[in-house]
Amino acid sequence: MKFFKTLFSLTGLLIVIYILIGIFLNTKYPHFPMEDDHSTADYVHSWVQYFISIMFWPLSLWSPPTFTVGKWPGH
């Protein structure tokens, strides 16, 4: 019963929005798995990667810092 209370609360709404954003960010090529001449294991692996990318989509917004090793300002 608690599951349904959470599902139809503000928390549930936020979870649905989070998942929908992940789906819309990951439904274009090459994110969406396509069935080509791959084995079944490759196809399942592609779908697993797809669902992981949906759950962790905020990581796609992160860009690594740029390091300037050995460069002095003004030189």
C-alpha positions in Angstrom: 0.0 0.0 0.0 2.9 2.4 0.8 4.2 1.8 -2.8 1.0 3.2 -4.3 1.0 6.2 -1.9 4.5 7.0 -3.0 3.7 6.4 -6.6 0.8 8.9 -6.6 2.6 11.6 -4.5 5.1 14.3 -5.3 7.9 11.9 -5.0 6.3 9.6 -7.5 5.8 12.4 -9.9 9.4 13.5 -9.6 10.6 9.9 -10.3 8.4 9.7 -13.4 9.7 13.1 -14.7 13.3 11.9 -14.0 12.8 8.7 -16.0 11.0 10.5 -18.9 13.8 12.9 -19.3 16.2 10.0 -19.4 14.1 8.3 -22.1 13.9 11.4 -24.3 17.6 12.1 -24.0 18.5 8.5 -25.0 16.0 7.6 -27.8 18.1 8.8 -30.7 20.8 6.9 -32.5 23.3 5.6 -31.2 21.6 5.4 -27.8 18.5 3.4 -28.8 19.4 -0.3 -29.4 18.9 -1.5 -33.0 18.8 -5.1 -34.0 21.5 -5.7 -36.6 23.7 -8.6 -37.3 24.6 -9.0 -33.6 24.2 -12.0 -31.4 21.5 -12.2 -28.8 24.0 -11.4 -26.0 25.0 -8.2 -27.8 21.4 -7.2 -28.3 20.6 -7.8 -24.6 23.8 -6.0 -23.6 22.7 -3.0 -25.7 19.3 -2.8 -23.9 21.0 -3.1 -20.5 23.3 -0.2 -21.5 20.2 1.8 -22.7 18.4 1.4 -19.3 21.5 2.3 -17.4 21.8 5.5 -19.5 18.2 6.3 -18.7 18.8 5.9 -14.9 22.1 7.9 -14.9 21.3 10.6 -17.5 22.5 13.5 -15.3 26.0 12.2 -15.8 25.8 13.2 -19.5 25.6 16.8 -18.4 29.0 16.6 -16.7 32.2 17.6 -18.5 35.6 16.9 -17.1 37.7 19.8 -16.0 40.5 21.1 -18.2 43.9 20.9 -16.7 46.7 23.2 -17.7 49.8 21.4 -16.3 53.1 23.2 -16.8 51.6 26.4 -18.2 52.4 29.7 -16.4 49.9 32.6 -16.7 51.2 35.2 -19.1 53.8 33.1 -20.8 
